[in-house]
Amino acid sequence: MHKNYLRSVSAVIIAFAMLAAACGEDEPAPTTAAPTTTAAPTTTEAPEEEAPIRIGLVIPDFIQNELILALKTGADDAAADLGVELLVTGSGSAQDLVAAIENYAAAGVDVIVYDTIDAQALAPAILALNDAGIPVVCTVACASEGVSAIEIGYDYRADMGRPVGDWLAAQDPAPAKLAFIDSNQADESVAAIYAGIEDGLEAGGLGDVERVVTPPTNWDRAAGLDSARSLLTANPDVDIIVGLHDLLAGATLTAMEELGYKETTLTGLGGTCEGLMNILEGRQALTVIQPLYPAGYLAVEAAVQIAMGEDPGADFIPIGMVVVDKAFAEGVLDGSEDPVQSGVDLKTALETAAAGC
């Protein structure tokens, strides 16, 4: 199923062919020469097996983050399709990600693929890989320094942040106070999202609107719940809340219910099943679907090409995103809206969400 999905992704957002299936031939059986009267029997040894390509994948925590799990699944599927060994580390700690990169480098992997949650924290590790001549593939979010052989990613400012900023500025009545349940602005992708939101607010005449922002939650639901409780308690007059991830929006809904907070417009980001379910139920106004499965698949596919000495064919592979509100979601379900955009099977995703995920 994933192969068909990625063909759809590449047809819409990638201008080159992908998904070449790799298959290995059976090793020839050892052969033994017939004995002669002048020499002892001789044996021809089987050719040595080549060591498999080994790729180290270093990504954020995929246990509680549905989107990062999709990234890992895409990488796992690519590794299985291409017959390579994939070593995976996932953590919500930037220090853990740095340590994983160092460990994989010491273990002699052929290529390291990574997605950072802290652009500056990972920069020294990526620079060290460059100095050691170990190829690097960045997917989703990159370090602030260092060179990648190829990057797979998104235009967070234009395709995720700006739609949210435009939507905020279009609200009637205009909001007087905005709240943001932060993920982590040290991640360059999150910083780009905020910049896009500001672009939309400025364009819509809301550049001076009051804003309150929580400390970083690192995409952790428990931290998001605590932060939302604190913010809502201290700010009973917030008009619109932006969760910098659908799971943070979900945690905010829980906090609002616990505190008996007034009915307040809420939006999230990412396009998780939970986020889509909340939109269909009218509990969340908006999300922006970020398909991470292809980011994992394409990153491993490129890493394999690099390990084999091939040119991946591009320096950057963009992946599109999809803005979804309740009206659009219902249109997809009733057939009045296009069910596939940017390679995303929206109808299947929304049907799953409607069934309770």
MARRO-639188 format. One record per atom (N, C-alpha, C): x, y, z; residue in one letter. Coordinates in steps of 0.001 Angstrom, whole numbers, plus 500000, padded with zeros to 6 digits. Layout:
BEGIN
XYZa;...
//
This chain:
BEGIN
500820498798500000m;500000500000500000m;500854501251500000m;501995501174500736h;502835502363500815h;503443502712499475h;503699501704498630k;504288502033497338k;503321502857496503k;502053502456496486n;501072503233495728n;500957504641496291n;501019504738497634y;500910506046498263y;502054506948497819y;503288506401497809l;504420507241497443l;504412507587495967l;503852506697495125r;503735507094493727r;502831508314493612r;501781508329494434s;500876509469494427s;501594510719494891s;502441510562495967v;503184511706496459v;504099512251495384v;504848511383494759s;505820511844493786s;505154512437492563s;503945511937492196a;503247512466491038a;502835513911491254a;502613514266492524v;502107515604492801v;503220516550493181v;504179516084493975i;505124517005494575i;506577516740494269i;506879515696493591i;508284515395493308i;508441515155491822i;509400515816491234a;509522515772489792a;510510514751489296a;510645513710489974f;511490512638489460f;510979511305489938f;511406510244489309a;510895508895489637a;511521508407490920a;510770507536491616m;511236507016492890m;510777505585493064m;511114505040494215l;510676503692494617l;511215502591493703l;512519502593493407a;513077501465492662a;513241500297493611a;512624499195493308a;512671498030494214a;514032497354494086a;514581496995495246a;515864496301495238a;515655494838495577a;516317493969494858c;516173492538495174c;517533491875495039c;517796490955495894g;519101490288495893g;519027488936495239g;520077488568494523e;520129487252493903e;520655486245494900e;520204485007494780d;520695483956495663d;522192483768495448d;522923483544496534e;524356483277496420e;524565481927495755e;525543481804494860p;525817480499494258p;526298479515495307p;525856478257495181a;526280477230496130a;527751476905495903a;528458476545496976p;529868476172496804p;529982475003495826p;531021475052495007t;531250473967494042t;532559473269494366t;532597471960494136t;533792471172494432t;534314470542493148t;535582470774492857a;536177470210491641a;536292468692491770a;536160467981490623a;536293466511490635a;537742466140490953a;537941465103491770p;539316464719492124p;540060464155490906p;541346464364490871t;542183463813489810t;543207462873490431t;543946462190489580t;544958461253490096t;546244461962490457t;546369463233490078t;547635463915490323t;547535464954491433t;546321465236491936a;546212466269492962a;545064465926493886a;545148466465495103a;544061466268496059a;542845467057495589a;541661466648496044p;540454467396495670p;540582468866496050p;540113469730495170t;540151471176495433t;538729471705495555t;538577472733496384t;537258473322496609t;537273474797496241t;536306475203495451t;536163476621495109t;535263477274496146t;535778478267496877e;535014478902497935e;533912479789497362e;532804479862498093a;531724480778497701a;532201482212497832a;531741483085496939p;532147484502497057p;531668485075498378p;532500485944498946e;532131486572500204e;530888487445500027e;529996487387501019e;528826488235500974e;529211489671501293e;528641490590500532e;528893491994500808e;528153492399502073e;528795493238502879a;528140493732504087a;526951494595503677a;525826494465504368p;524662495272504009p;524904496752504274p;524242497577503504i;524279499010503764i;523603499273505099i;524247500063505935r;523711500377507254r;523451501876507349r;522238502219507732i;521829503621507833i;521386503901509264i;521890504985509828g;521456505415511146g;520375506476511009g;519231506255511631l;518110507204511596l;517947507805512991l;518082509124513082v;517999509839514362v;516856510847514259v;515799510625515032i;514576511414514909i;513987511718516283i;513035512655516359p;512363512923517638p;511579511706518126p;511024511842519317d;510257510765519943d;509078510350519062d;509028509064518706f;507946508573517848f;506929507736518630f;507125507623519938i;506208506816520732i;504869507520520908i;504896508799521260q;503657509516521514q;503302510502520406q;504179510676519439n;503929511629518363n;503567510870517088n;502306510904516730e;501794510160515582e;502503510527514288e;502846511797514126l;503484512233512887l;504902511685512766l;505656511718513854i;507016511172513817i;506976509660513625i;505953509012514165l;505799507577513921l;505593507306512429l;504845508182511752a;504664508042510303a;505993508201509578a;506832509122510041l;508171509300509475l;508972508012509618l;508960507428510822k;509697506190511069k;509144505055510207k;507829504969510087t;507223503904509276t;507670504009507825t;507693505227507302g;508170505422505933g;509611504979505772g;510444505314506760a;511851504902506714a;511985503382506825a;511220502784507737d;511252501322507879d;510859500628506580d;509804501132505936d;509330500509504702d;510361500641503583d;510994501806503498a;512022501986502471a;513190501034502706a;513607500898503965a;514717499991504285a;514362498551503922a;513115498160504194a;512682496800503852a;512633496607502340a;512110497591501629d;512013497495500169d;513380497430499510d;514340498155500067l;515646498269499433l;516676497310500027l;516288496542501031g;517166495523501582g;518360496051502326g;518171497114503121v;519272497677503897v;518939497599505385v;519964497758506207e;519791497719507662e;519564499135508166e;518500499338508931l;518164500655509471l;518245500599510994l;519090501457511561l;519220501581513009l;518500502858513419l;517620502774514394v;516730503901514704v;516850504345516150v;516974505647516349t;516888506254517677t;515877507391517615t;514932507389518560g;513970508473518660g;513950509008520076g;513967510344520221s;513983510937521558s;513492512371521498s;512876512818522589g;512483514213522718g;513577515070523314g;514761514500523509s;515901515230524062s;516939515484522969s;517300516747522788a;518326517073521792a;519654516417522146a;519947516316523453q;521197515688523874q;521213514205523488q;520068513551523601d;519984512145523193d;520213512000521690d;519698512933520913l;519867512861519465l;521333513065519079l;521995513985519762v;523431514193519512v;524205512921519846v;523901512324520992a;524597511099521392a;524361509977520392a;523139509883519863a;522828508836518886a;523645509029517611a;523752510264517163i;524564510539515971i;526012510126516209i;526549510475517361e;527939510115517677e;528110508599517742e;527130507916518322n;527217506456518426n;527154505789517057n;526261506252516197y;526154505665514862y;527418505935514042y;527990507114514205a;529241507419513505a;530348506470513967a;530417506256515278a;531439505352515819a;531209503910515366a;529944503549515144a;529609502186514714a;529875501970513225a;530217503030512514g;530590502888511110g;529426502747510147g;528288503391510438v;527179503338509481v;527592504043508193v;526914503713507116d;527263504288505819d;526723505710505643d;525519505956506139v;524870507263506015v;524053507512507281v;523968508765507699i;523107509130508818i;521987510029508314i;520758509653508635v;519566510439508321v;519045511016509630v;518704512312509637y;518259512888510907y;517170513935510704y;516425514139511791d;515418515201511920d;515617515784513308d;515961517056513394t;516305517631514683t;515139518362515333t;515167518436516663i;514229519279517399i;514926520538517913i;516230520637517683d;516998521798518132d;518111522045517121d;517907523044516283a;518824523288515175a;520243523577515639a;520390524334516707q;521727524697517176q;522401523554517923q;521622522810518703a;522215521738519506a;522847520656518641a;522244520379517474l;522770519311516618l;523851519786515660l;524040521096515545a;525004521613514573a;526415521046514753a;526979521020515966p;528336520463516103p;528431519006515668p;527391518225515949a;527413516813515560a;527399516659514044a;526622517482513362i;526568517407511898i;527886517882511294i;528472518927511852l;529778519384511378l;530831518298511562l;530746517567512680a;531696516474512917a;531529515362511888a;530282515069511503l;530052514072510454l;530658514544509134l;530491515828508823n;531087516375507607n;532602516196507615n;533222516513508758d;534682516387508867d;535136514942508731d;534297514007509212a;534651512584509160a;534327511950507815a;533678512710506931g;533331512180505614g;532157511228505628g;531321511300506663i;530132510450506731i;528963511200506106i;528354510659505055p;527263511370504378p;526072511584505306p;525403512714505093v;524269513110505931v;523066513410505053v;521901512934505480v;520629513281504839v;519748513922505903v;519278515124505631c;518377515803506565c;516944515669506059c;516044515291506958t;514637515241506608t;513836516016507636t;512877516788507178v;511940517583507987v;512579518836508567v;513535518707509499a;514148519880510127a;515646519658510263a;516422520654509856c;517872520511509778c;518584521313510860c;519842520960511093a;520683521699512025a;521025523066511432a;521409523977512289s;521710525337511841s;523021525422511078s;523892524427511239e;525160524390510511e;525401522967510026e;526321522849509087g;526641521543508526g;526000521364507162g;526538520413506408v;526104520182505030v;525443518815504913v;524298518794504259s;523614517541503954s;523745517242502471s;523887515968502135a;523949515587500723a;522631515891500034a;521542515794500785i;520217516114500266i;519311516426501457i;518332517291501235e;517343517619502264e;515960517276501735e;515146516699502600i;513742516412502288i;512913517217503271i;511996518037502792g;511299518878503752g;510105519621503210g;509774520674503934y;508534521411503720y;508823522905503784y;507933523678503179d;508015525131503320d;507095525510504477d;507628525440505691y;506820525673506878y;506265527096506944y;507036528024506483r;506590529422506560r;505406529674505636r;505535529247504390a;504490529536503402a;503321528567503470a;503604527288503720d;502560526263503603d;501899525876504918d;502507526237506056m;501900525906507348m;501629527153508178m;502650527974508386g;502455529169509210g;501563530214508565g;501796530506507299r;501031531573506644r;499533531278506581r;499103530041506244p;497659529779506260p;497030530017507627p;497754529669508696v;497223529903510040v;497141531399510321v;498180532142509949g;498158533595510139g;497039534257509358g;496833533830508117d;495739534380507302d;494384534058507930d;494255532832508431w;492997532415509060w;492723533229510320w;493757533438511143l;493596534236512351l;493147535658512012l;493786536239510996a;493476537620510624a;492090537752510010a;491528536653509510a;490220536703508854a;489061536506509835a;489355536240511114q;488288535985512085q;487473537253512347q;486180537072512510d;485265538190512765d;484372537824513945d;484498538541515062p;485330539731515265p;486812539391515352p;487634540372515093a;489073540151515143a;489500539841516574a;490387538876516754p;490851538548518117p;491670539687518709p;491490539886520008a;492285540895520714a;493479540264521418a;493381538935521686k;494461538268522396k;494601536839521892k;495812536485521475l;496111535150520968l;497005534415521948l;496776533117522062a;497628532275522903a;498253531181522047a;499506530869522341f;500230529830521608f;500759528791522593f;500344527531522404i;500897526421523180i;502099525933522383i;503269526316522815d;504488526161522022d;504961524711521975d;505618524366520881s;506330523090520784s;507780523342521169s;508555523952520269n;509907524391520612n;510441525245519474n;510555526531519714q;511015527450518668q;512492527287518348q;513214526479519130a;514604526189518773a;514686525296517542a;513589524632517212d;513483523850515976d;513249524836514836d;514082524760513813e;513980525736512733e;512639525684512025e;512021524512511972s;510721524413511323s;509657525164512122s;509724525086513447v;508763525799514293v;508987527302514191v;510247527721514168a;510539529145513988a;509961529646512670a;510031528807511635a;509472529187510335a;507947529274510402a;507323528378511170i;505861528423511325i;505450529741511970i;506132530116513045y;505833531384513707y;506014532558512740y;507073532500511935a;507307533584510976a;506170533667509971a;505674532510509517g;504552532510508591g;503280533047509222g;503052532708510493i;501888533248511206i;501988534766511280i;503171535259511600e;503366536715511656e;503122537355510295e;503548536692509222d;503291537221507874d;501797537421507655d;501016536402508036g;499574536493507843g;498929537545508718g;499370537636509973l;498821538653510872l;499134540056510372l;500364540277509943e;500752541590509417e;499939541950508177e;499797540990507268a;499055541248506033a;497584541538506317a;497071540926507393g;495665541116507745g;495414542243508716g;496432543041509026g;496259544188509907g;496247543849511387g;496745542661511765l;496770542270513170l;498193542134513705l;499094542888513145g;500484542799513564g;500706543175515017g;499803543984515595d;499967544444516974d;499079543678517959d;498429542611517530v;497559541860518430v;498365541297519600v;497775541275520785e;498470540765521955e;498661539257521833e;499847538786522244r;500180537365522159r;500734536876523493r;500348535682523877v;500968535021525035v;501426533642524559v;502627533253524980v;503235532004524502v;503741531195525692v;503455529896525683t;503937529032526763t;505422528733526596t;506082528221527630p;507433527681527456p;507382526483526501p;508532526055525968p;508559524897525073p;508021523637525748p;507257522859525003t;506731521584525504t;507414520388524855t;508196520642523820n;508887519564523085n;507924518480522609n;506737518901522180w;505734518002521596w;505308516918522587w;505399517206523861d;505025516245524896d;503626516591525405d;502719515621525358r;501325515906525735r;501209516327527199r;501918515630528081a;501829515977529502a;502338517397529745a;503451517746529104a;503977519106529240a;503010520113528629a;502376519717527516g;501393520598526889g;500189520834527780g;499749519792528470l;498611519923529376l;498954520866530525l;500124520696531119d;500545521581532210d;500664523024531730d;501254523209530559s;501430524558530026s;500091525207529710s;499170524426529142a;497847524966528818a;497097525360530087a;497185524522531120r;496533524865532394r;497057526194532931r;498372526330532948s;498975527546533486s;498590528766532660s;498667528622531339l;498346529762530479l;496881530176530617l;495984529213530605l;494565529537530683l;494190530132532036l;494812529636533089t;494538530179534420t;494984531629534519t;496148531923533920a;496689533286533985a;496064534223532954a;495396533642531953n;494840534463530866n;493405534024530576n;492459534475531397p;491061534076531192p;490388534763530005p;491101535680529352d;490501536484528296d;491051536169526902d;491676534996526732v;492214534637525411v;491068534419524424v;491223534923523188d;490185534780522164d;490398533556521283d;491650533279520909i;491967532136520051i;493249531498520563i;493262530164520575i;494445529416521010i;495001528629519826i;496311528731519638v;496996527975518589v;497881526930519252v;497577525660519025g;498463524592519474g;499462524320518373g;500745524379518687l;501770524184517660l;501933522724517273l;500903521942517529h;500785520549517093h;499389520116517488h;498806519205516739d;497466518734517075d;497413518062518447d;498497517377518846l;498474516747520168l;498480517803521263l;499111518959521014l;499081520053521980l;497706520718521997l;497056520776520839a;495682521276520798a;494769520342521585a;494988519027521451g;494201518061522200g;494411518207523696g;495665518429524110a;495949518641525529a;495268519917526020a;495222520933525165t;494567522194525536t;493067521992525731t;492456521174524881l;491032520872525060l;490785520234526426l;491677519332526811t;491548518701528126t;491644519741529243t;492616520649529120a;492783521693530136a;491561522602530194a;491015522947529044m;489834523805529009m;488654523144529718m;488481521855529488e;487387521125530130e;487598521042531636e;488833520758532064e;489134520664533486e;488872521982534213e;489243523084533570l;489156524389534209l;487804525068534007l;486939524454533206g;485680525115532891g;485905526406532130g;486936526422531295y;487297527623530553y;486210527953529541y;486072529223529249k;485058529668528296k;485295529019526937k;484252528956526129e;484380528406524782e;485278529313523954e;486370528755523470t;487386529535522768t;487811528806521507t;487972529543520429t;488396528951519162t;489811528392519293t;489996527201518779l;491272526496518908l;491700525957517554l;492979526067517261t;493520525447516046t;494765524647516396t;495087523689515548g;496288522879515736g;497070522811514439g;498064521949514420l;498910521789513237l;499340520328513127l;499522519874511922g;500088518551511694g;499169517590510975g;497854517662511269g;496933516761510595g;496911515367511169g;497017515229512500t;496906513909513110t;495461513435513055t;495263512153513296c;493905511618513335c;493094512316514425c;493714512536515576e;493033513238516668e;492605514634516244e;493504515349515555g;493172516692515108g;492008516693514132g;492018515757513176l;490930515671512206l;489622515283512889l;489683514390513871m;488490514006514615m;487914515215515353m;488783516000515996n;488312517186516714n;487705518217515766n;488230518314514553i;487656519230513562i;486259518763513164i;486122517493512871l;484810516962512485l;483791517126513607l;484248517061514858e;483349517201516008e;483125518655516393e;483799519596515701g;483621521011516003g;484400521500517205g;485357520717517684r;486154521097518858r;487452521798518469r;487827521706517225q;489035522350516707q;488683522940515359q;489173524146515095a;488747524853513882a;489573524502512653a;490845524219512823l;491744524130511668l;492924523233511998l;493479522616510957t;494787521984511045t;495442522084509680t;496720521821509632v;497450521764508363v;498133520405508319v;497696519559507383i;498245518206507302i;499662518247506753i;500570517648507511q;501957517508507092q;502248516020506924q;502273515520505706p;502510514084505506p;503979513724505740p;504245512981506811l;505628512641507138l;506071511270506632l;505137510414506259y;505539509116505719y;506500509281504538y;506170510105503547p;507114510238502421p;508443510843502824p;508460511673503865a;509735512241504313a;510662511148504817a;510110510146505491g;510931509027505941g;511357508126504800g;510416507821503913y;510721506917502806y;511768507527501877y;511533508767501469l;512439509412500520l;513830509618501115l;513904509878502419a;515203510085503053a;516039508816503020a;515429507685503341v;516171506419503313v;516506506032501875v;515579506257500966e;515862505958499562e;517065506758499073e;517121508057499421a;518255508887499022a;519539508417499699a;519435508028500972a;520612507554501701a;521203506307501046a;520354505420500584v;520819504208499912v;521529504566498610v;520957505480497859q;521606505915496616q;522989506484496905q;523088507293497945i;524373507898498306i;525365506821498734i;524912505868499539a;525792504791499998a;526318503956498837a;525534503859497767m;525940503085496595m;526740503921495598m;527034505167495975g;527819506033495106g;527028506670493994g;525708506672494118e;524850507252493085e;524432508665493466e;524052509444492480d;523564510802492687d;522064510751492948d;521592511251494103p;520147511213494365p;519331512090493443p;519993512939492660g;519287513681491616g;518750515034492006g;518887515441493260a;518399516743493684a;519064517103495000a;519089518410495300d;519597518869496590d;518478518973497618d;517247519156497134f;516108519335498026f;514868518727497381f;514125517950498180i;512857517385497723i;511742517998498560i;510855518793497961p;509762519401498728p;508560518477498831p;507864518563499951i;506626517813500169i;505537518810500530i;504395518723499883g;503318519680500100g;502519519399501363g;501706520371501755m;500837520253502919m;499406520624502526m;498450520296503398v;497036520502503084v;496334521156504267v;495673522290504016v;494915522991505053v;493506522394505126v;493074522072506338v;491770521427506513v;490982522146507608v;489755522583507274d;488807523046508283d;487562522162508190d;486551522448509002k;485387521573509082k;484637521520507750k;484453522677507107a;483714522715505843a;484417521907504763a;485742522044504690f;486498521300503690f;486465519803503994f;486623519452505282a;486598518042505671a;485266517408505306a;484184518093505584e;482869517553505250e;482676517462503742e;483265518397502998g;483191518344501544g;483923517151500967g;485070516807501574v;485801515617501131v;484964514369501384v;484320514313502529l;483528513139502876l;482276512996502020l;481663514122501628d;480443514015500809d;480722514031499306d;482013514131498938g;482386514039497531g;482438515349496782g;482201516466497450s;482211517758496757s;483597518387496706s;484557517829497439e;485935518326497426e;486871517208496985e;487988517591496395d;488988516635495918d;489507515807497098d;489384514484497047p;489805513651498180p;491304513405498268p;492066513793497237v;493518513592497257v;494209514904496920v;495030515386497841q;495822516587497601q;497217516396498170q;498221516870497430s;499623516725497840s;499950515288498225s;499312514340497526g;499585512943497785g;498900512383499004g;498078513187499676v;497393512741500894v;496009512211500540v;495724510995500978d;494396510408500804d;493498510956501906d;492900512109501652l;492131512810502674l;490884512038503083l;490236511407502122k;488987510722502450k;489231509588503432k;490251508788503174t;490557507693504088t;490927508221505469t;491738509288505502a;492141509868506776a;490947510388507549a;490027511049506853l;488858511617507524l;487868510527507934l;487730509492507135e;486861508382507521e;487385507691508785e;488699507555508846t;489297506983510060t;489034507874511265t;489194509185511068a;488944510121512158a;487485510109512586a;486584510031511608a;485148510019511912a;484758508774512701a;485509507693512510a;485238506440513228a;485870506424514616a;486539507517514991g;487130507610516321g;488598507271516396g;489252507213515212c;490695506919515146c;491009505522515665c;
//
